[in-house]
Amino acid sequence: MKLGKYSMGIGDRFGRQGKAQLTAFVEARRQGVDVIPVWNKSNREHLIVHTEPVSVRVEADAAVGALSWNGEYHVDADHIGLKTVDRFLAPSDFFTIDVADFIGRPASEDSLRAFTASHAKLKNLPPIAGLSTPLALDADRLSAIARQYLAAVQEAGRIYRHIAAAKGADNFIAEVSMDETDRAQTPVELLVILAAMAAEHIPLQTIAPKFTGRFNKGVDYRGDVAQFRREFNDDLLIINFAVKEFSLPENLKLSVHSGSDKFSIYEAIHGAVRKHGAGLHLKTAGTTWLEELIGLALSGPEGLRVATDVYAAALGRFDELCGPYASVIDINATKLPPAADVRRWTGRQFAAALRHDQTCSAFNPDLRQLLHVGYKVAAEMGQRYLHAVEANEAVISEQVTNNIFERHLKPIFLGD
């Protein structure tokens, strides 16, 4: 199974927006670019919403059938490890193998010595044209990088082989994720990581490193855009070199996780991908759930009441909801409006505060981040929330499709 050049992961917390999401990909194809939809949902999300991984397959297949989509599409077991992967094996054909927690753990001294000895040539690599900084990799640096990352790569190998034993090596796409960690991987570290992946015989088709800067959930990139541009360009060159040097899959591409709404770096991503003829996988996290809330707020009094109730409950449970996402949100609690004030808002006011339109003075990124992680509140509403979403399908679908196409597919893949 081979992943095409451009792909985009689309989360859907409550599994009701598959058709609206796919409509955006249909429009992208109409405008001249094929982007592969990849429906993704993590084990944590399933536990919170009380769904099973097979529900994502059902949603994806139903959307594909309804729109007669004849292109590639996939279902991603998002951020899985050995302890969580088994429930995803049957319905998924894309596996995001998350080994960030193993970065920095010690590998055995024997395996470290074996790796550095077998990869001694990394210390004498020819120059890679176009890198912003020439590679510098002596024996001490190679050993230090191996100590930092070899255990994580070995864990990725164990998980990959577990999946392959169950599904067959040719029946799924492997992605390895190292993004949910504190420190970004440098291009030279990425090179050593890819060498280790090849040594573990992992035919990874996408890799999600940690980039410099903050990739908070559902809001714009925070960091030095010029530095990101250099780093992203260098990573593409490293991947191109590693594919040839280590016989990795030739369609191996970078994956940008928590990539939704990182508007300030989209031009840099688009430009680098086009310049190098590279592929790209972008994961949009949970922005579809936010578009559901916007649609509910705009739909009328009852939908607005549901949306404001979600906000009020999330605000009251701030620590509980934000704690698990502390590394990927940055909320200034003093800028969160009181629940009583929000209950007096019109639907348009609520939508303006939540919709990610940086030209709008009413947009509140702190409120947006809180609601991004507040889907547990809606899950606990049960049928009240789901009935409201189903009753207002038309207005919600418009928000979902517009968000994916206008704010993501167009600037990243069409360059518009």
N, C-alpha and C positions, 0 to 999 in steps of 0.2 A: 504494500500500500504506500503510495507516494503522494505527499502533500504538494499541491500546486504552489505557484510562485507567491501569490498574495493571499493572505487569509486573515480573518478577524474573528476573535472570540467574542461571543455575545452572551452575557449572563442574563438570566430571567428568573428572578427569585421565586415567582409564584407560577411560572409555567403557562401564562396566559397570552403571551405576546409573540409567539413564534411566527405567526403569519405576518404581523406588522413588522417584525424585524427583517424577515426574508424579503419583504416588499422593497426595502432599501437596497438590497443586493440586486434585485431585479432591475431597479432603476440605474444602479451603477453599471450593470452589464449593458443596458440600453444606451448609456452614455460612453461606452467603449472600453470598460475595464472589468475583467473577471476577478472578483474577490470571493474566496471560499468562506462561507459561514461555518463557524464552529461553535455549537451550543455548549456552554461550559457551566458547571455547577460543582462546588466543592462539597466535601463531606460535612464541613461545618454548616454550610447553608442547608443541606438536606436535614441535618439534625435540628436546626432551628425552625425550619418550615414544616418539618415532619413529612418529608417526601422521600421517595426511593429513587436511586439513579435511573431506573428504567423509565421514570416519568419524563426525563429529558429526551430519551430516544423517542418516546411516543409523541412528544411535542414537536420535535424536529421532523419526524416522518410525516406527521399530519400537515405541517406547514408546507413541506416539499410537495406533498400530494395536492394540497389545495391550490397552490400556485403553479403546478406543473413544472417545477424547477428540475431541469435536466442536467444541472451541473454537480460538481463535487460538493459534499457537505459532510460534517463530522460531528460526533458527540464526545466531548472532552471530560475525562475524569480529572477534575481540576485539583491540583495540589495534593496528590495522594502520596502515601508512604506504605511501607509493608503492613502496617497495622490497619490501614483503611482501604486498601486497593480491592480486596476480594469482592465487595458488594458492587463494584463498578465493572467487573470483568465482562459480564455478558452483554450489557447494553452499550458499552463504550468502544470506540475504535481510535481514540486519541487519548494519550495518557500524559498528563503533566506531572512528571516525577520530581517532587519537591525535596531537595536535600539541604536546604539552607541551614537547618538545625545541626547538621553534621559538619559544617565549616568550622575549622579550628580544632576539631576533635583529633586525637592522635591516631594515626595509622601505625601498624606494627613497624618496628625498625627494619625487619627483613624486607617488607614490601617497599618501604622508602628507599632502602639501598638498591633494591632491584629496579625500581622505577628510575632513579637518577642514573644508574649505570646504563640502563638500556636506552636512555634518552640523552646521553652525553652530547650528541650532535646538536642539541638545542643551544648549547653554549657557543656554537660557531655557525650560526645561521647566516645565510646571505642577506643583504639588505632587502627590505620589503619596500618597494617604491610607493611613495605617497603617504607614508606614516608621518604623523606630525612630530614624533620623536623617535629616533632610531632605537631599536631593541637593544637592551643591555642585559645580558643574562649570563652571569658567571656561575661557578659551582655553588657558591654560597647562596646566591639568589634562587637558583633552581631548587636547591634543597629546602629553602624557606617557603617557597611557593608550594612545593609538594607537601610539606608539613601542614600547611594551612588547608589544602584542598583535596589531598589524595583520599582521605577517609570518606569525604562527601561523594567523590566520584565512585569509590568502591560501593557505597550504599546505593548509588544510582544503578550500578551494575547488578546488584542483588535484586533490586525492585524490577529492573528491566527483564531479567531472566525469569523471575516469578511470573510476570505477565506473559512472556513468550511461551513459557511452559503450558500455560492455560489456554492461550488463544492461537498460538502459532506465530512465529517471528514475522511472517509476511502479512499479518492481518491487523496491524495497528500502527499508529504513528507515535513515535517517542519524542517527547520534549523533556528537557531537563531544566529545572528552575532553581536558580540560586539568588533570586532577587530580594527575598524577604530577610535581609540581613543589614547590619548597620553600615558596613564599609563597601564602597564600590570596588568591583574588580577592574584592575588596569588591563590594557590590551596585552601586555606580556603575561599577566596572570591568566587571561583568557586563553592564550596560546598553550600554556602548560596544562590548563584544564582540558582543552580539546585533545591534547596529546594523551592525557590520562583516559579520556573517554574512549579514544580509539584503542588504547591498550586493554580496556575493559570490554571491548567488542560491542559497544552500544551504538547502534546505527541511528543516532539521534538526528532528527530532521529540523528541529528548532532548539535554540538554547536561549534562556532568559537570564541574562546576567543582571547584577545590580549596577545601575548607572549612577554617575554623580548627580547629586541634587535630590530634591524631595519629590516622590511620586505619591502624593496623598490621594486618597480615594475621591474621585468625582470632581476634583478641582484642578486648576492649572498647575503646570510644572513650576517648582520653585528652585532656582539655581541659576548658574551662569550658562546662558544659552550658547555662547561661543565655545565654552569648554565642552558642553554636551555635543555640539556639532563636531568638534575635533575627535572626541572619544567615540562617537557613533561611527564616524568615517573610519577611524582606526580599527574598530571592531569588525567592520565589514571586510577590511583588507586582511585582518588576521584570519577570519573565517575562510576567505577565499584561498589564502595560503595553506591553512590547515587541511582543507578538503583535499588538496593535491598532495601535501606532505604526508598525511596520515591515513589517506584512503578513506576518509569519511564520506557519507552520502553527498553527492554533488548538489543536491537541493537544500543542504543545510542553510538555515537562515536565522537571523536575529529575531528574538521575540521581545516585545516591550510590554511588560506586565503593568497593571494599573495604568494602562496607557490612555484610558478615556479622559477626554477633556484637557489633555496636555497641549493646548492650542499653541503656546509659544514655541514649541519645538517641532510642530508638525511640518513646517516649511523645511527645517533642517533634515528631518527624516525623509520627506519626499525627495528633496534634492539629492541626498546621498544615495538613496535606493536607485533613483533613476541614473545617476552618474555612474554607478558601478554595475548596473544591470542586476541588482541583487533582489532577493525575495524579502518578505517581511511578514511577521505575524504580530498583530496587535490585539491585546486583550482589554476589553472595555469594562470589566467588573460589573457593578450593579447599577449602572445609570438608567437602565430600562425601568427599574422599580421607581426611580425618581420621576420618570416621565409618567408613570401611572398616577402618582400623587398629583402631578401638575394637571393631568387630564381630569382627575376627580375634582380638583378645586375649581376647574373651569366648567364642569358639567352641570352645576346647579347646587342648591342648598344642601341636599343630603350628601352629595359627594364632597363638598367643601367641609361639612361637619366631620366626615370620616378623616379627611386630611388633617384638619386642625386637632382632632382627637389624637391622631398619631403623634403629632408634634408635641402636644401637651404631655403625653405619657413618656415620650422619649426624653424630653427635657427633665422630667422628674426622675428618670432612671439613667441619668447621664453617665455616672461611673460604671454601672453595670454594662451598658451598651458599648461604651467607648473603650473599656479595658482591653478586650480581645483584639482591637484594631489600633492599639496605641502607636505602633510603629508606622502606620500608614494614614494617620489623620493628625491634624494640628488645629485644634479648635480653641478660639479665644472665647471662653464662656461669657465674658462680659458683653460680647456682641450678640448674644442670643436674646431675642426679644422675649419678654414675659408671655407665658401661655395666654393670659387674659387679653393681652393686646392682639395676639394672633387670632384669637377667637372673634375679634371684631373686624378682621380683614375681609375684604371682598375676595372672590375667587381670583380675580386678576391680580390683586395685591399678593396673595399667597403664591401664585404662579410666578410673578415677577421676582419675588424674593428667592425662590427655589431654582428657577430656570438659569442655566449657566450662560448668561448673556452679559459679558463684561462691559458692554456699552450702556447697560441699564443701571442707573443709580440705586435702584431698589434691590439689586442682586446681593444676597448675603451668603458668602462662601462658608461661614461658620454654621449657619442653619443648614446649608446643603450637606455638609459633612455629617452633621448630627443625624439628619434624616437618612443619609446613605447607610449608616450603621444601625438605624432604628427599625429595620424591617422586621425584627423580632416582635415588635408591638403589633404590626399588621398581621403577622402570623397568628398571634394570640387572639386577634379579633375573629379569626376563623371565617365562618360563612358571611358575617357582616361585611368584611373587607372584600371577599371574593365575589359576593353578589353585586356589590357596588361597582367593581371592576367590569364584571360581565354586563351589567346594565348600561354602562357607559363606554362600550367597546369602541364606538366610532370616534369619539373625541380623543380617547386614550391612544388608539391606533395611530391617529394623525401625529400625535406628539412623539410616539416611539419611532415611527418611520422617519420623521423629519430629523430627529436627533441623530440617528445613526447615519443617515445619508448626508445631511447638510453639514453636520459638525464633525463627522469622522471620515466617512468614505470619500467625500469630495476633497477636502484639503490634503489627506494623506495619499490617496491613490490616484486621484485625478489632478491634484495640484491646483485646485480652484478654491 
